[in-house]
């Protein structure tokens, strides 16, 4: 069968989330940036790459509070941010210091709900942006918190990688179910099993969308011996929304430029696949990439 990976875990339908990213490094203001660097290192791990396509750091508490921030909470945070520097420096060191009754302009009854809603990182972040004058309303603060949480990045990954191919991924899952229905090849069931297996194989072989998913799986999972530039090229070739961007062309490129670029790309992939030292999986991935480029060339001629 063409797509030997569909019955196993695949990075095609999984995104890794580095949760509670705001707690890295004791909740410092650069915690999200530190989490992003850690996520980048995780993405280079071959075992993790075989399970998910990308890893996104997310501060869930900050995202939740940002999407539900109330005006009374904003006013309390603004009062807190107006406190003297030496008071804030003490209050925002630990949870115990923040809830110390003798410190700060807010009562403990107000501070504890704020701590539950934002955590130390969220409090430090809110105070920092309020004192910096970059936000002046509850809506602006809420938007800043959501952006800092990593939620927008996660949404972008989902919208980019899954939504445009939702039906193809559903079809892929249906083929997994059909494969499971293929009965053991006993004398009584061999005819039905061979018919069903052949039908599934024909669908896989004829559907260019499934071939592209197979290519993406081989590239980002590390099954094919591709370097970083080749993986990036495959991501672009499969995930970009239009033919010109799939081949790194500008939006104003004419049909002739598109045909030329697709033909050159197909030639390069064929040459890589023809390497006598390449393993069978890498050869297959190169041929799939060449097939995709040839499909772009054919569509550009219409």
N, C-alpha and C positions, 0 to 999 in steps of 0.2 A: 504494500500500500504506500501511496505517496507520502501522506502525512503521518509518519510513525509517532509523532509527538502528541497527537490529540487525546490520547487516553491517559496522559500524564500531566503533572503540574507544568504550567508554561508561563513565562513572563508576559505572554500576550494578554492575559486576562487578570493580571495581579499588579498592584502597586504597593510598595512597602511604605509604611508610615512610621517615622521615628517619633513616637508620641512623647508627650511631656517634655518637649524640647526646651521649654523655659526653665527646667530644673537643672540643666547641665551647667556645671561650674558654679553651683550654689546660687543660681538665679541672677547672675550678673546681667547687666544691660546688653552685653554682647553674646548672651546665651544662644540666641537663635542663629547667629553667625557661626558660633562654634558647632552647633548642631548640624548646620549645613555642611561644614567641612567633614564632620564625622559621617554624615550621610553619603558624601562623595567618596569617602574611603570605602564604605560598605558597598557602594555600587561597583567597585573594582574587584570585590570578592567573587570568585568564580561560582561558588556554591549559591550565594545570594542572587547573582545574576541569572542563574538558571531557574529562579523562583519568581522574580519580579523584575519589571522593566526599569523601574526607577524607584528611588527612595526619597520621600519628601519629609522634612522635619516639620512638625506641627505642634503648636502650643494650644492644646484643646481648650483649656480653661480660659485662656485669653480670647480665643475665637468665640466661645460660647458667651462670655460676658460682653464682648464687643457687639455681638448681634442682638443683645438684649439689654444694653446699658440704659439705665433710667436717669431722668433728669436730676432726681434727688442724689443719686450716686455721683453724678458729674459735679454737682455743687459741693458735695463733701470732699471730692478729690481736689477741686479747685481751692477750697479752704485749706486742705492739707498742704498743697503745693505752695501756699503763701506763707507757710511757717518759716522761721529762720533756718539757715543752712545747718547750723550746729545741731539744732533740734532734729531736723530730718536725717542728718547723718547718723544720729543715734537710733532713731525710730526704725529706720529701714535696714538695720543690720540683721536682725533676727525676728522671728515671730513673737518671741517673748517681749522683746523691746518694743515692738509695735503695739502690743496690747498692754503696755505698762501704763496704769492710770495717770501717773504724774507727768507723762510726756504728751506734748502735742496739743493742738487746738480742738481736737475732736474728742467726744466722750468714747469710752470703751464700747458702749452699746452701738455706736456708729462704726467704730473701727473694725470690730469683729466680723460683721457682715461683709464689709469691704474686703477684708482679708480672705474670707471664704470665697468671694466672687472673683478675686483677681490673683490671689497668691502674692508672694513677695515680689516676683518678677513683674507681674502686672502692675502692682503699686509703684514700683520703681520706674517702670516704663511710663505710666500715666503722669507721675510727678515730673519726670524728665521732659516730656513733650509739653506739658502745661507751663512749666517754668521757662522752657525755651520759646514760648509764644507761637509755636507752630499750629496749635489748635485753640479755638476760642469758643467752641460750642460742644454740646454733648454729641451731636451727630458727627462732627469732625473728629472728636476723640474716639468714638466708636469705630469709624472708618480706619483710623490709624491703628487701632488695636487689632482689627481683623487683618489688615495688611501685614502687620508685624507677626501675626500668629502663624502664617504659612497656609492659611485656609484658601486664599485666592490661588496660590500656586498649586495646591491639591486639586482645586476645581478645574484649573487650566489643564492639568494632566488628564483628568477624567474626560473633559470636553474634547480634548485633542485626540486622545488615544482610543477612547471607548465609544463615545456617542456616534461619530461618523461611521463606525463599523459595527454598530450594535446588531444589525440583522445578519451580518456575516458571522459574527461571533456566536449568535444564536444558531445559525445553520451549522457551524462547526460543532457546537454542543449536541445538536441533533444527530450528527454523524457519529459522535461518540456513542450515543444511545443505540444507534443502528448497529454499530459494530458489536455491542454487547448482546444484540439479539441473534448474531450469527451462531447457530447451534454447533455442537461438536460434530466433527466430520465423521459421523458413523455412516454405515451403509444406508440407513433409513433416512438420514437428514442431509446427506452430502449434497444432493441436488439443490435443496433450498438454501443451504449455507453458501454454496458456491455462487448461486444466483444473486443473493443479497450482497455478498462480499464484492462481487464483480460490479454490481450497481453502484455501491458506495465508491469504489475505486474510479469508476467512470466519472462520477460527479466531481471527485477531487481532482482528477486529471484535466477536466474541461473547464473548471471554474478558476479564472485568473485571480479572483479575490482570495480564494483559499490558498492559491500558490503564493500570493504575496504574504499572507499570514504565516505560511510555512517558512518563507524567506526571513521574515522578521524574527520568528522564533529561533531559527538557526543562528542568526547574527547576534542578537542581544543575549541569548542564553550562553554563548561561548561554545556552542557545539561546532560551529564552523571556525576555522582558524583565520579569523579576520583581525586586522589591527584596528586601532581606534578610528582611523580615518575611514576605513571600509565600513565599520559599524555605523558611523555617522552618515555615510553616503546611503546605506541601506535604510536607516531611519528616515532620512529625507525622501528617499525614493518611494517608500511605502506610506509614510504618514502625512506628507505635505498634501494640501487639498487640490492643487491644480498641477497640470503637466509641466509648466514652466518652472515653478518653484521646486518640483521634484528633481529637476536637473540643474538647479542653481542658476536658472536664467531669470532675468528681470521680467517684470510684468509686461514691458513693451516689446519683448522679443517677438519677431514675426514667425510665421509657420516654417519658413525655410531654416531659420536658426534653430527652431525646436527639432526639426527633422535631423539636422546635422548633429546637434548635441545628443539626441537619443541614439543615433547610429554610432557615434563615437563611443558613447557609454556602453552600448551593447557589445561593441568590438572589444573594449577593455575587459568587460566581465567574461566574455568568451575566452580571451587570452589567459585570464587568471584561472578559469576553470579547466583550461587545457594543460596546465602545469602537470607534468608527469609525476612530480613529487607530492602533489596535493592529495589529501585523503578523500575518500568518497563523499563524506558529508560536505566538505568545503567545495568540492567540485559541483555537487548538487546545488548548493547555495549560489554559487557563481552562475550556474545555468539558469536558475530561477530569476536572478537579478537581470541577466541578459534578456530573458523572456519578457520581463516587465518593461525593459527599455524598448524592445521590439514592438510591444503593444502600444507604447507611446508614439513610436515612429509611425505605426500603421494608422493610428487615430489622427495624427497630424497630416496625413496625406488625404484624409476625407474632405 
